[in-house]
């Protein structure tokens, strides 16, 4: 077991000796005395935030005590009364602390065992020099009965114990510990106190008198009802105020990091705290002073969802460059601490990443427009910015993520792009919408919205185009390719070549998504050239026959001209006529060939347009399917089990049919009706064929079959009819992995769906 030591330090005073051999204070030195070890900054910060302080008149007896968990330490402060050299009463503090949060009880027992009467704690004494090594802590705890205090355990802090109810500091510590354990937070208590600087920063208070009890209850009753007890709230406020004033210290950053890890600190807490310092007013009234820009920069760090609004707020400033500079300077200060800790600010880093996801989500959201804002193009009202919103946010996002010494850009470069790449690789394995839950809120929303494009290959949403263009601008071609595919159904050649360097490749997979290269001018020349070659091949005999006839007639005409000297003059006219007929024949044949070629091109074009319309209709049907007014109910456990059996059988069919699909002749999939964009997706092909064999509408989405009773029933009914048609003795509407229905379907898919000639 690791040995833990209790350390001490006391209020620093100038000790003056009195005539009776005692001492008095000649004034505070500003330095602590009787220190057994360097004091951790977390403890110093808590003291400066008045988290151990009694207010004037707070000490009525000979001593009072405050216990508190601070960061990773246990701390107890004993407050006692002394006198200064002018005869005035002064409050003096003696602090006991150790590493580890769970040793306040052990510190209390150690103090009592070291005291002279074994009852009262050790108090301030400049002559009581502690051991330089500290005192070894006994980690063995003893049971403390709370039988007479059970009524307090279900109360909400801060709790004031009745003065008439006898209570020890060990009991008070145990009450605070039990309450904190249920709330999942650090605890603190004050014992035998008459007044505190911040009474709401304690879970439990035992008053020094009945009068003190009434005073505490009156003060706490004035606190807003919706406020939540947060241990260390004063330290958080102090840190934020210091940062606003430009004094960024390690302990301030550490306070924010600890606060973000607190289970009860959420966006509501931060909004209330920051609005109390003027954040909401600065945002609404467009106050662009440096302190206010710093305050709203902090808000964007602490509340990731606020980041897009903050960037637009800066972009609308009369002098946006000044705002960006104020914001950058604060970020640079945080980055300095970030690097000192080797990037070990996990909670702040998590918030920064989530803020970036919030930005990306806003880039794919259509700009909203309100009639009331028609004449206020640049006035901020939530996120209504008329035509201004998207382009300005794209510009601001690029600037934020490319700053050299910015905190957002630092996290973006170091880890965000890696995290996004990893998350995209996970999406293809996630079938159920909403299954992405192990991420912060904004990241979870972003990734969940992307699932549909892997679940339904070929689905397109043009609202993602700005995101594709953004990733192209910041030179991340892999992400740009994905979002071009999602937004337009194809990837520009310059982007495609960066993610698939092999030349003449028209499609390829990235993050398990099929990418289609957009045709460039070279592709069109290539297609026209080979179309001409194919036309010549298809009409070779006809072209050759026409050329032979034309040449023969032309030769006859020319021969006739050569016989002019021999034949009579009238024959010249005949020769000219025959030559003219031959040349005319060639021209007619050429004209006919051109006409046939034009018709062939038109037919090809019409076929492609029809195919595109069919794909568009399918995509629109799948897109609007979720808006169908039909009432859908979540699939029941019984139907879910039946679907799971069928799903396992279909997976086996995909495996068994893969070789058959890969060996299909060219253009077979086109003739079946499989869109080019998904012809490498064997799962799509098999499901397409299953629906075709079962005579189910292709617009019935497989992902919805596993979600809704109505969709499953429609699918099951089709299976039941198929089984009945095949002569099954007991049709059950389910495909089993090792059952006859799977075998029948595989055979029919091979012989009918995949074999158009045989089918």
C-alpha positions in Angstrom: 0.0 0.0 0.0 1.4 3.4 -0.9 2.1 5.6 2.1 0.2 8.9 2.2 1.3 11.8 4.3 -0.8 14.6 5.8 0.8 18.0 5.2 0.2 21.4 6.8 0.5 25.2 6.3 -0.9 28.1 8.2 -1.8 31.8 7.7 1.5 33.8 7.5 1.8 36.4 10.2 4.6 38.4 11.7 4.9 36.9 15.1 5.4 39.3 18.0 6.2 38.1 21.5 4.1 39.4 24.4 5.3 40.0 28.0 3.6 36.9 29.3 5.6 34.7 26.8 2.7 34.4 24.4 2.4 35.8 20.8 0.4 38.2 18.8 0.2 39.1 15.1 2.2 42.0 13.8 0.4 41.8 10.5 0.0 39.4 7.6 3.1 38.5 5.6 1.4 37.4 2.4 3.3 34.1 2.6 2.1 30.9 4.4 4.1 29.6 7.3 4.8 26.2 8.8 4.6 24.5 5.3 5.7 20.9 5.2 5.5 20.8 1.4 4.9 23.0 -1.6 1.2 23.8 -1.7 -0.7 22.5 -4.8 -2.1 25.3 -7.0 -5.6 23.7 -6.9 -5.7 24.3 -3.1 -4.2 27.8 -3.4 -6.9 28.6 -6.0 -9.7 27.3 -3.8 -8.4 29.5 -0.9 -8.2 32.6 -3.1 -11.8 31.9 -4.2 -12.9 32.1 -0.6 -14.0 28.5 -0.5 -12.7 28.1 3.1 -13.5 31.6 4.3 -15.7 32.6 7.2 -17.2 36.0 6.8 -17.1 38.7 9.5 -18.6 37.3 12.7 -18.4 33.8 11.4 -16.4 32.5 14.4 -18.4 32.5 17.6 -16.6 29.7 19.6 -12.9 29.1 20.1 -12.7 27.3 16.7 -14.6 26.3 13.5 -13.8 23.9 10.8 -14.3 23.5 7.0 -13.7 20.3 5.0 -13.6 20.1 1.2 -12.5 17.9 -1.6 -10.4 20.1 -4.0 -9.3 18.6 -7.3 -7.4 15.4 -6.3 -6.9 16.5 -2.7 -8.5 16.2 0.7 -8.4 19.5 2.7 -9.5 20.5 6.2 -9.1 24.1 7.5 -9.4 24.9 11.2 -10.2 28.5 11.9 -9.4 30.0 15.3 -9.2 33.5 16.9 -6.0 35.4 17.6 -5.1 39.0 18.4 -3.0 41.6 16.6 -0.6 44.1 18.2 -3.4 46.6 18.3 -5.7 44.4 20.4 -8.0 43.5 17.5 -9.4 40.0 17.0 -8.2 38.3 13.8 -9.2 34.9 12.3 -6.3 32.6 11.6 -6.3 29.4 9.5 -4.4 26.2 9.9 -4.8 23.9 6.8 -4.3 20.1 6.7 -4.2 18.3 3.3 -3.1 15.1 1.6 -3.1 13.6 -1.9 -6.3 11.7 -2.7 -9.9 12.8 -2.4 -11.2 10.3 0.1 -9.2 11.0 3.2 -11.0 13.9 5.0 -12.1 11.5 7.7 -8.6 10.2 8.2 -7.3 13.8 8.5 -9.9 14.5 11.1 -9.0 11.4 13.2 -5.3 12.3 12.9 -5.9 15.8 14.2 -7.8 14.6 17.2 -5.2 12.0 18.0 -2.5 14.7 17.9 -4.4 17.2 20.0 -3.7 17.5 23.7 -7.3 16.8 24.9 -8.1 14.2 22.2 -11.3 16.1 21.5 -10.6 19.5 19.9 -8.7 19.8 16.7 -5.3 21.3 16.2 -5.6 25.1 15.8 -3.3 27.9 14.6 0.0 28.0 16.6 3.1 29.6 15.2 5.2 27.7 17.7 3.8 24.3 16.8 6.3 23.3 14.1 5.1 20.2 12.2 7.4 17.5 10.9 9.0 18.5 7.6 7.9 15.2 6.1 4.3 15.6 7.2 2.5 12.9 9.2 1.7 9.5 8.0 -2.0 9.0 7.3 -3.8 6.0 8.6 -6.0 4.9 5.7 -8.2 2.6 7.8 -11.7 4.1 8.1 -14.2 3.4 10.9 -18.0 3.2 10.6 -19.9 6.4 11.4 -23.5 5.9 12.3 -26.1 8.2 10.6 -29.2 6.6 12.1 -30.2 9.9 13.7 -29.5 11.9 10.6 -31.2 9.7 7.9 -33.8 12.5 7.2 -31.0 14.7 5.8 -29.7 12.2 3.2 -32.6 12.8 0.8 -32.5 16.6 1.0 -31.1 18.9 -1.6 -27.9 20.8 -0.6 -27.0 23.1 0.9 -28.4 21.5 4.1 -28.4 23.2 7.5 -28.4 20.8 10.4 -30.5 21.8 13.4 -28.3 23.4 16.1 -30.3 21.6 18.7 -29.3 18.2 17.2 -25.9 17.3 18.5 -23.5 16.6 15.7 -19.8 15.9 15.4 -17.5 16.8 12.6 -17.1 13.1 11.7 -20.9 12.8 11.4 -21.1 16.0 9.3 -18.3 14.7 7.0 -20.2 11.4 6.6 -23.5 13.1 5.7 -21.8 15.3 3.1 -20.0 12.2 1.6 -23.2 10.2 1.3 -25.1 13.1 -0.4 -22.2 13.7 -2.8 -21.9 10.1 -3.7 -25.5 10.0 -4.8 -25.0 13.2 -6.9 -21.6 12.1 -8.3 -19.7 15.2 -7.2 -17.1 16.4 -4.7 -18.3 17.3 -1.3 -17.7 20.1 1.3 -19.0 21.0 4.7 -18.7 23.7 7.4 -18.8 22.9 11.2 -19.6 25.2 14.1 -19.8 28.3 11.8 -21.9 31.4 12.3 -21.4 33.0 8.8 -19.7 32.0 5.6 -18.5 34.0 2.6 -20.4 31.6 0.2 -22.7 29.3 2.1 -24.2 27.8 -1.1 -20.8 26.3 -1.9 -21.3 23.6 0.8 -23.4 20.5 1.0 -23.9 20.5 4.7 -23.5 23.2 7.4 -23.7 22.8 11.2 -24.3 26.2 12.7 -22.6 27.6 15.8 -25.9 28.7 17.4 -29.6 28.9 16.9 -29.3 32.4 15.6 -26.7 31.3 13.1 -29.0 28.5 12.0 -31.8 31.0 11.2 -29.4 33.3 9.4 -28.2 30.5 7.2 -31.7 29.4 6.3 -32.7 33.0 5.4 -29.6 33.5 3.2 -30.0 30.2 1.4 -33.7 30.8 0.8 -32.9 33.9 -1.3 -30.9 31.7 -3.7 -32.8 31.0 -6.9 -34.8 27.7 -6.8 -33.4 26.4 -10.1 -29.8 26.8 -9.0 -27.8 23.6 -8.5 -25.1 23.1 -5.9 -21.8 23.0 -7.7 -18.6 22.3 -5.8 -15.9 24.8 -6.8 -18.3 27.2 -8.5 -16.5 30.2 -7.0 -13.2 29.0 -8.6 -14.9 28.7 -12.0 -16.2 32.3 -11.8 -12.8 33.5 -10.7 -11.1 31.7 -13.6 -13.5 33.1 -16.2 -13.2 36.7 -14.8 -9.4 36.4 -15.0 -9.5 35.1 -18.5 -11.9 37.9 -19.6 -9.3 40.4 -18.3 -6.5 38.7 -20.2 -4.9 37.0 -17.2 -4.7 33.4 -18.4 -2.9 31.2 -15.8 -2.5 27.4 -15.7 -4.9 27.2 -12.7 -7.6 29.0 -14.6 -7.4 26.6 -17.5 -7.3 23.7 -15.0 -10.5 25.1 -13.3 -12.4 25.0 -16.6 -11.1 21.5 -17.4 -12.2 20.2 -14.0 -15.6 22.0 -14.4 -16.2 20.4 -17.8 -15.7 16.9 -16.2 -18.3 17.7 -13.5 -21.4 15.6 -14.1 -23.9 18.3 -13.1 -22.3 21.1 -15.1 -24.1 21.4 -18.5 -25.0 24.0 -21.1 -27.7 25.5 -18.8 -25.1 26.1 -16.1 -22.7 27.7 -18.4 -25.3 29.9 -20.0 -26.5 31.2 -16.7 -23.0 31.8 -15.4 -21.7 33.5 -18.6 -24.9 35.6 -19.1 -24.4 36.9 -15.6 -21.1 38.3 -16.8 -22.7 39.9 -19.9 -22.4 37.3 -22.6 -26.0 37.4 -23.8 -26.1 41.2 -23.8 -22.8 41.4 -25.7 -24.2 39.0 -28.3 -27.6 40.7 -28.8 -26.3 44.3 -28.6 -23.2 43.7 -30.7 -20.6 44.8 -28.1 -17.3 44.0 -29.7 -14.9 45.1 -27.0 -11.9 42.8 -26.3 -13.3 41.6 -22.9 -16.6 40.7 -24.5 -15.0 38.9 -27.5 -13.0 36.9 -24.9 -16.1 36.1 -23.0 -18.0 34.9 -26.1 -14.9 32.9 -27.2 -15.1 31.1 -23.8 -18.7 30.5 -24.3 -18.0 28.9 -27.7 -15.4 26.7 -26.0 -17.7 25.7 -23.1 -20.9 25.3 -25.2 -19.9 23.7 -28.5 -23.4 24.3 -30.1 -22.7 28.1 -29.7 -19.6 28.1 -32.0 -21.5 28.8 -35.3 -23.4 31.7 -33.9 -20.2 33.1 -32.4 -18.3 33.0 -35.7 -21.2 34.8 -37.5 -21.4 37.3 -34.7 -17.7 38.2 -35.3 -18.1 38.3 -39.1 -20.9 40.9 -38.7 -18.7 43.2 -36.6 -17.8 46.6 -38.0 -14.2 45.5 -37.7 -14.1 41.7 -37.9 -10.3 41.6 -38.1 -10.1 43.1 -34.6 -12.5 40.5 -33.2 -10.5 37.7 -34.8 -7.3 39.0 -33.3 -8.9 39.2 -29.8 -10.1 35.7 -30.2 -6.8 34.4 -31.6 -4.8 35.9 -28.6 -7.0 34.1 -26.1 -6.7 30.8 -28.1 -2.9 31.2 -28.2 -2.8 31.5 -24.4 -4.8 28.3 -24.1 -2.6 26.5 -26.7 0.4 27.4 -24.6 -1.1 25.5 -21.6 -2.3 22.7 -23.9 1.3 22.1 -25.2 2.7 22.2 -21.6 0.3 19.4 -20.7 1.2 17.5 -23.9 -2.3 17.9 -25.2 -3.7 16.6 -21.9 -6.8 18.7 -21.7 -9.3 16.0 -22.6 -12.6 17.8 -21.7 -11.7 21.0 -23.5 -10.4 19.0 -26.4 -13.6 17.1 -26.5 -15.6 20.4 -26.6 -13.4 21.8 -29.4 -14.0 18.7 -31.5 -17.8 18.8 -30.8 -17.8 22.5 -31.8 -16.2 21.6 -35.1 -18.9 19.0 -35.7 -21.5 21.7 -34.9 -19.9 23.9 -37.6 -20.0 21.1 -40.2 -23.6 20.3 -39.4 -24.5 24.0 -39.9 -22.7 24.0 -43.3 -25.2 21.3 -44.5 -28.2 23.1 -43.1 -30.3 25.2 -45.5 -30.3 28.9 -44.5 -33.5 29.8 -42.9 -35.5 32.9 -43.9 -38.1 34.7 -41.9 -40.4 37.4 -43.5 -39.7 39.6 -40.5 -36.0 39.7 -41.4 -36.5 40.7 -45.1 -35.1 44.2 -44.5 -32.6 43.2 -41.9 -30.1 41.2 -43.9 -27.2 41.5 -41.5 -29.1 41.8 -38.2 -28.6 38.8 -36.0 -31.7 36.9 -35.0 -30.7 33.4 -34.0 -29.4 31.9 -37.2 -31.5 33.9 -39.6 -29.0 35.6 -41.9 -30.7 35.8 -45.2 -28.3 35.0 -48.1 -25.4 36.0 -45.8 -25.3 32.9 -43.6 -23.8 29.9 -45.5 -20.9 31.7 -47.5 -19.9 33.7 -44.4 -19.9 30.7 -42.2 -17.8 28.7 -44.7 -15.3 31.6 -44.8 -15.3 31.9 -41.0 -14.9 28.1 -40.5 -11.9 28.0 -42.8 -10.3 30.9 -41.0 -10.9 29.3 -37.6 -9.5 26.0 -38.5 -6.4 27.3 -40.3 -5.1 29.8 -37.8 -1.5 29.0 -36.9 -1.8 29.3 -33.1 -5.5 28.8 -32.6 -6.9 26.2 -30.1 -9.5 25.0 -32.6 -7.0 24.7 -35.4 -4.5 22.9 -33.1 -7.1 20.2 -32.2 -8.3 20.1 -35.8 -4.8 19.4 -37.1 -3.7 17.0 -34.4 -6.7 14.8 -33.9 -10.0 15.9 -35.4 -9.4 14.7 -39.0 -8.1 11.4 -37.7 -11.2 11.0 -35.5 -13.6 11.9 -38.4 -11.8 9.4 -40.7 -12.2 6.6 -38.1 -15.8 7.5 -37.5 -16.6 7.3 -41.2 -15.1 3.8 -41.3 -17.6 2.7 -38.6 -20.7 3.9 -40.3 -21.0 1.0 -42.8 -21.2 -1.4 -39.9 -24.1 0.5 -38.2 -27.5 -0.6 -39.5 -30.0 0.9 -37.1 -30.5 4.7 -37.3 -29.6 6.3 -34.0 -27.2 3.6 -33.1 -24.3 6.1 -32.9 -24.4 7.0 -29.2 -20.9 6.8 -27.9 -20.0 10.3 -29.0 -20.6 13.9 -27.8 -23.9 15.4 -28.9 -22.9 17.3 -32.0 -20.7 14.6 -33.3 -23.4 12.0 -32.7 -26.0 14.1 -34.7 -23.5 14.7 -37.5 -22.7 11.0 -38.0 -26.2 9.7 -37.5 -27.4 12.0 -40.3 -24.7 10.4 -42.6 -25.9 6.8 -42.0 -28.5 7.0 -44.7 -26.0 7.4 -47.5 -24.4 4.1 -46.6 -27.7 2.3 -45.9 -29.2 3.4 -49.2 -26.4 3.6 -51.9 -27.2 6.2 -54.6 -29.1 8.5 -52.3 -28.2 12.2 -52.9 -28.6 15.3 -50.8 -27.3 18.5 -52.5 -27.2 20.3 -49.1 -23.9 18.6 -48.5 -22.3 20.4 -51.4 -21.0 23.3 -49.3 -19.3 20.8 -47.0 -17.6 19.1 -50.0 -16.4 22.4 -51.3 -15.1 23.3 -47.8 -13.0 20.2 -47.5 -11.7 20.8 -51.0 -10.6 24.3 -50.0 -8.8 23.0 -46.8 -7.1 20.4 -49.0 -8.6 17.2 -47.4 -9.5 15.4 -50.7 -10.7 12.2 -49.0 -13.5 14.0 -47.1 -14.2 16.2 -50.1 -14.7 13.1 -52.3 -17.1 11.5 -49.8 -19.3 14.7 -49.6 -19.2 15.3 -53.4 -20.5 11.8 -53.9 -23.2 12.4 -51.3 -24.2 15.8 -52.7 -23.9 15.3 -56.4 -23.7 11.5 -57.0 -20.2 11.9 -58.5 -16.7 13.2 -57.7 -14.9 15.8 -59.7 -11.9 14.3 -61.6 -9.3 16.5 -59.8 -10.5 15.2 -56.4 -11.0 11.6 -57.6 -7.5 11.4 -58.9 -6.1 12.4 -55.5 -7.9 9.6 -53.7 -7.5 7.0 -56.5 -4.3 7.8 -58.4 -4.7 4.9 -60.9 -5.5 6.3 -64.3 -8.6 5.5 -66.3 -10.4 4.2 -63.2 -14.0 5.4 -63.3 -15.1 4.3 -59.8 -13.6 3.1 -56.5 -14.4 2.6 -52.8 -13.5 5.0 -50.0 -14.7 4.4 -46.4 -16.8 1.6 -47.9 -18.7 4.1 -50.1 -18.6 3.7 -53.9 -17.2 6.8 -55.6 -18.2 7.6 -59.2 -15.7 9.8 -61.1 -17.4 12.7 -62.9 -16.8 12.7 -66.7 -14.4 15.4 -68.0 -13.8 16.7 -71.5 -11.4 13.9 -72.2 -14.0 11.3 -71.2 -16.5 12.9 -73.6 -14.0 12.8 -76.5 -13.2 9.2 -75.6 -16.9 8.3 -75.6 -17.6 10.1 -78.9 -14.6 8.4 -80.6 -15.6 4.9 -79.4 -19.3 5.6 -80.3 -18.2 6.3 -83.8 -16.1 3.1 -83.9 -19.0 1.1 -82.5 -21.3 2.6 -85.2 -18.9 1.6 -88.0 -18.7 -1.9 -86.5 -22.4 -2.3 -86.3 -23.0 -1.0 -89.9 -19.8 -2.2 -91.6 -21.5 -4.3 -94.3 -23.9 -1.6 -95.3 -21.1 1.0 -95.4 -18.9 -1.3 -97.5 -21.7 -2.1 -100.0 -22.5 1.6 -100.5 -18.9 2.5 -101.0 -18.5 -0.3 -103.6 -21.6 0.8 -105.6 -20.5 4.4 -105.5 -17.0 3.6 -106.6 -18.3 1.4 -109.5 -20.6 4.1 -110.7 -17.9 6.7 -110.5 -15.5 4.4 -112.4 -18.0 3.9 -115.1 -18.4 7.6 -115.5 -14.7 8.3 -115.6 -14.2 5.5 -118.2 -16.9 7.1 -120.3 -15.0 10.4 -120.3 -11.8 8.6 -121.5 -13.8 7.2 -124.5 -14.7 10.8 -125.7 -12.1 10.6 -128.5 -13.5 7.3 -129.7 -17.2 7.7 -129.3 -19.5 10.3 -130.8 -20.1 13.5 -129.1 -23.5 12.4 -127.8 -21.8 9.7 -125.7 -20.0 12.4 -123.7 -23.4 13.5 -122.3 -24.2 9.9 -121.3 -20.8 9.6 -119.5 -21.3 12.8 -117.6 -24.7 11.6 -116.6 -23.4 8.3 -115.3 -20.6 10.1 -113.3 -23.1 12.4 -111.8 -25.3 9.5 -110.8 -22.3 7.8 -109.1 -21.3 10.9 -107.1 -24.9 11.6 -106.2 -25.3 8.0 -105.0 -22.2 8.4 -102.7 -23.6 11.7 -101.3 -27.0 10.1 -100.7 -25.5 7.1 -98.9 -23.3 9.4 -96.8 -26.4 11.5 -95.9 -28.3 8.3 -95.0 -25.4 7.1 -92.8 -25.3 10.4 -91.0 -29.0 10.3 -90.4 -28.7 6.7 -89.0 -25.9 7.8 -86.7 -27.9 10.7 -85.4 -30.8 8.5 -84.7 -28.5 6.0 -82.9 -27.1 8.9 -80.7 -30.7 10.1 -80.0 -31.8 6.6 -79.0 -28.7 6.2 -76.7 -29.4 9.6 -75.2 -33.1 8.8 -74.6 -32.1 5.6 -72.9 -29.7 7.3 -70.6 -32.3 10.0 -69.7 -34.9 7.3 -69.0 -32.4 5.5 -66.7 -31.6 8.8 -64.9 -35.3 9.5 -64.4 -35.8 6.0 -63.1 -32.9 6.5 -60.6 -34.2 9.9 -59.6 -37.7 8.6 -59.1 -36.3 5.8 -56.9 -34.1 8.2 -54.9 -37.1 10.6 -54.4 -39.3 7.7 -53.3 -36.7 6.6 -50.8 -36.1 10.1 -49.6 -39.7 11.0 -49.2 -40.6 7.6 -47.8 -40.0 8.8 -44.2 -42.6 11.6 -44.8 -45.3 9.1 -45.8 -48.4 9.8 -43.7 -48.8 6.0 -43.2 -48.8 5.2 -39.5 -45.8 3.0 -38.6 -45.2 1.2 -35.4 -41.9 0.1 -34.0 -41.2 -3.6 -34.7 -42.2 -5.9 -31.9 -39.8 -8.3 -30.3 -41.5 -11.3 -32.0 -41.2 -9.7 -35.4 -37.7 -8.7 -34.7 -36.8 -12.3 -34.0 -38.4 -13.4 -37.3 -36.6 -10.6 -39.2 -33.2 -11.6 -37.6 -33.7 -15.2 -38.9 -34.5 -13.9 -42.4 -31.6 -11.4 -42.3 -29.1 -14.2 -41.5 -30.4 -16.2 -44.4 -30.0 -13.2 -46.8 -26.4 -12.7 -45.6 -25.8 -16.3 -46.5 -27.3 -15.8 -49.9 -25.1 -12.8 -50.5 -22.0 -15.0 -49.7 -23.2 -17.8 -51.9 -24.1 -15.6 -54.9 -21.0 -13.4 -54.9 -19.1 -15.6 -57.4 -22.1 -15.7 -59.7 -22.4 -11.9 -59.6 -18.7 -11.4 -60.2 -18.8 -13.7 -63.3 -21.7 -11.9 -65.0 -21.0 -10.7 -68.6 -20.7 -7.0 -69.2 -23.9 -5.0 -69.2 -25.9 -7.8 -67.5 -26.4 -5.7 -64.4 -27.6 -2.8 -66.6 -30.2 -5.0 -68.3 -31.4 -6.2 -64.9 -32.0 -2.7 -63.8 -29.1 -2.2 -61.3 -27.9 1.4 -61.3 -24.3 1.8 -62.3 -23.5 3.5 -59.0 -24.2 0.4 -56.9 -23.0 -2.4 -59.3 -20.1 -3.2 -57.0 -22.4 -3.6 -54.0 -23.4 -7.3 -53.9 -25.7 -6.8 -51.0 -27.7 -4.2 -53.0 -27.8 -6.6 -56.0 -29.0 -9.6 -54.0 -31.7 -7.6 -52.2 -32.8 -6.2 -55.6 -33.2 -9.7 -56.9 -35.0 -10.9 -53.8 -37.5 -8.2 -54.1 -37.9 -8.9 -57.8 -38.4 -12.7 -57.2 -40.9 -12.0 -54.4 -42.6 -9.4 -56.5 -42.1 -6.6 -54.0 -41.9 -2.9 -54.9 -38.2 -1.9 -55.1 -39.0 1.2 -53.1 -39.6 -0.9 -50.0 -36.4 -0.1 -48.0 -34.7 -3.0 -46.4 -33.6 -0.8 -43.5 -37.3 -0.1 -42.7 -38.3 -3.7 -42.8 -36.2 -4.3 -39.7 -37.7 -1.2 -38.0 -41.5 -1.3 -38.4 -44.1 -3.9 -38.0 -46.0 -2.8 -41.2 -42.9 -3.0 -43.4 -41.9 -6.4 -42.0 -45.5 -7.8 -42.5 -45.5 -6.7 -46.1 -42.1 -8.4 -46.7 -43.3 -11.5 -44.8 -46.5 -11.8 -46.7 -44.5 -11.8 -50.0 -42.3 -14.6 -48.6 -45.4 -16.5 -47.6 -46.9 -16.3 -51.1 -43.6 -17.3 -52.6 -43.4 -20.4 -50.3 -47.0 -21.3 -51.1 -46.3 -21.0 -54.9 -43.3 -23.3 -54.4 -45.4 -25.9 -52.8 -44.2 -25.5 -49.2 -46.2 -27.7 -46.8 -46.3 -25.1 -44.0 -45.6 -21.5 -45.3 -44.4 -19.3 -42.5 -43.3 -16.1 -44.2 -39.7 -16.4 -42.9 -36.5 -17.3 -44.8 -34.3 -19.6 -42.7 -30.5 -19.8 -43.2 -30.7 -23.6 -43.6 -34.2 -23.8 -45.0 -35.7 -24.7 -48.4 -36.9 -21.2 -49.0 -33.3 -19.8 -49.1 -32.4 -22.6 -51.6 -35.3 -21.8 -53.8 -34.5 -18.1 -53.8 -30.9 -18.6 -54.7 -31.8 -20.9 -57.6 -34.4 -18.4 -58.9 -31.9 -15.5 -58.6 -29.3 -17.4 -60.6 -31.7 -18.7 -63.2 -34.1 -15.7 -63.5 -32.8 -12.4 -62.1 -29.1 -12.9 -63.0 -29.7 -14.8 -66.2 -31.8 -12.5 -68.4 -31.4 -14.8 -71.4 -32.5 -17.9 -69.5 -35.2 -16.0 -67.5 
